[in-house]
Amino acid sequence: MKEELTWKVSKFDELSTNELYGILHLRCKIFIMEQDAPYLDMDYKDQKALHLHGYMDDQLIAYCRMFRSGDYFDEASIGRVTVAKEYRRYGYGHDLMERAIDAEKEILGETTITISAQLYLQKFYESHGFIRISDVYLEDGLPHIRMVKK
């Protein structure tokens, strides 16, 4: 049975030490360890991002970061989209993307969103209205595509 997550949207300087540690831990666990992609996750862009994080009790389950246009790409963007592995079958990734797209519009005032998506997630992002606009390229050793939602 799917439990409802408690969602928070935070600027970098609003994150508690424990929240930041949990976010960095989840990102490292998924993007570096699980995907066997050694890269420097902490890229000094977190300070410009708006952070969307979803919790079950006190455990971080879902996370992404959102940017205004010009802070990452020319257009607004969503990145570091992740759900803890043991919770992926419940649809929290879809909840996360819906909330991120809404936050881009409502909080940041953005309507065009660009993402650098891992190729294997193309259909997932298409289900949220994103359209592929590039050939495949490698980012941190993994096949990615650029996608946009207008």
C-alpha positions as CSV (number, residue, x, y, z in Angstrom):
1,M,0.0,0.0,0.0
2,K,1.3,3.4,-1.0
3,E,1.8,5.8,1.9
4,E,1.6,9.6,1.3
5,L,4.9,11.4,1.6
6,T,5.4,14.6,3.5
7,W,6.9,17.1,0.9
8,K,9.1,20.1,1.5
9,V,10.4,22.7,-0.8
10,S,13.6,24.5,0.4
11,K,16.2,26.9,-0.7
12,F,19.7,25.7,0.1
13,D,20.2,27.8,3.1
14,E,16.8,26.6,4.5
15,L,17.9,23.0,4.6
16,S,18.9,21.6,8.0
17,T,22.2,19.8,8.4
18,N,20.3,16.5,8.6
19,E,18.2,17.3,5.5
20,L,21.3,18.2,3.5
21,Y,23.1,15.1,4.7
22,G,20.1,12.9,3.8
23,I,19.9,14.5,0.3
24,L,23.6,14.0,-0.4
25,H,23.5,10.5,1.0
26,L,20.6,9.5,-1.3
27,R,22.2,11.1,-4.3
28,C,25.5,9.4,-3.7
29,K,23.8,6.0,-3.0
30,I,21.8,6.2,-6.3
31,F,23.9,8.2,-8.8
32,I,27.3,7.0,-7.8
33,M,27.0,3.6,-6.1
34,E,24.0,2.1,-7.7
35,Q,24.7,3.4,-11.2
36,D,28.5,2.8,-10.8
37,A,29.2,6.3,-12.1
38,P,32.0,7.9,-10.2
39,Y,31.6,11.7,-10.6
40,L,31.6,14.7,-8.4
41,D,27.9,15.1,-7.4
42,M,28.4,18.2,-5.3
43,D,28.8,20.7,-8.1
44,Y,28.2,24.1,-6.3
45,K,24.9,24.3,-8.1
46,D,22.9,23.2,-5.1
47,Q,23.2,26.7,-3.7
48,K,21.2,28.1,-6.6
49,A,18.6,25.3,-6.6
50,L,15.3,24.9,-5.0
51,H,15.1,21.5,-3.4
52,L,12.1,19.3,-3.4
53,H,12.3,16.5,-0.9
54,G,9.7,13.9,0.2
55,Y,9.7,11.9,3.4
56,M,8.0,8.9,4.9
57,D,8.3,9.5,8.7
58,D,11.9,10.9,8.9
59,Q,13.3,8.9,5.9
60,L,14.0,10.7,2.6
61,I,12.3,8.8,-0.1
62,A,12.2,11.2,-3.1
63,Y,14.2,14.2,-4.2
64,C,15.0,16.6,-7.0
65,R,16.4,20.0,-7.5
66,M,14.9,22.8,-9.6
67,F,16.5,25.8,-11.2
68,R,15.3,29.1,-12.7
69,S,16.2,29.8,-16.3
70,G,19.8,30.8,-16.6
71,D,20.9,29.1,-13.4
72,Y,21.7,25.7,-15.1
73,F,20.4,25.7,-18.7
74,D,19.1,28.7,-20.6
75,E,15.6,27.5,-19.6
76,A,14.4,26.4,-16.2
77,S,15.4,22.9,-15.3
78,I,14.8,19.9,-13.0
79,G,17.6,17.5,-12.1
80,R,19.0,15.0,-9.7
81,V,15.6,13.3,-9.8
82,T,15.7,10.3,-7.6
83,V,13.6,7.9,-5.5
84,A,15.1,5.5,-3.0
85,K,15.4,2.1,-4.7
86,E,13.1,0.2,-2.3
87,Y,10.2,2.7,-3.0
88,R,10.3,2.9,-6.8
89,R,7.4,0.6,-7.4
90,Y,4.9,2.8,-5.7
91,G,4.9,5.7,-8.2
92,Y,6.7,8.3,-6.0
93,G,8.8,9.3,-9.1
94,H,5.6,10.4,-10.8
95,D,4.5,12.3,-7.7
96,L,7.9,13.9,-7.5
97,M,7.8,15.1,-11.1
98,E,4.3,16.4,-10.9
99,R,5.3,18.5,-7.8
100,A,8.5,19.7,-9.4
101,I,6.7,20.8,-12.6
102,D,4.1,22.6,-10.4
103,A,6.8,24.2,-8.3
104,E,8.6,25.5,-11.4
105,K,5.4,27.2,-12.5
106,E,4.0,28.4,-9.1
107,I,7.2,29.2,-7.1
108,L,9.7,30.0,-9.8
109,G,7.3,31.4,-12.5
110,E,8.8,29.1,-15.2
111,T,6.8,27.4,-18.0
112,T,9.5,25.9,-20.2
113,I,11.6,23.3,-18.5
114,T,14.7,21.5,-19.9
115,I,16.2,18.3,-18.5
116,S,19.2,16.2,-19.1
117,A,17.6,12.8,-18.8
118,Q,19.1,9.4,-18.6
119,L,18.2,7.6,-21.8
120,Y,16.5,4.7,-20.1
121,L,14.0,7.1,-18.5
122,Q,12.8,8.7,-21.7
123,K,9.3,7.1,-21.5
124,F,9.0,8.2,-17.9
125,Y,9.7,11.8,-18.7
126,E,7.5,11.7,-21.9
127,S,4.6,10.7,-19.6
128,H,5.1,14.1,-17.9
129,G,5.0,16.0,-21.2
130,F,8.7,16.2,-22.0
131,I,9.9,15.9,-25.6
132,R,13.3,14.6,-26.7
133,I,15.3,17.3,-28.4
134,S,18.8,15.8,-28.8
135,D,20.8,12.8,-29.8
136,V,22.2,10.6,-27.1
137,Y,25.3,12.0,-25.4
138,L,27.4,10.8,-22.4
139,E,27.1,12.6,-19.1
140,D,29.2,11.2,-16.3
141,G,29.7,8.1,-18.4
142,L,26.0,7.4,-18.8
143,P,23.8,7.9,-21.9
144,H,21.6,11.0,-21.7
145,I,19.2,13.0,-23.8
146,R,18.1,16.6,-23.6
147,M,14.3,16.9,-23.2
148,V,12.0,19.9,-22.9
149,K,8.5,20.6,-21.7
150,K,6.7,23.8,-22.8
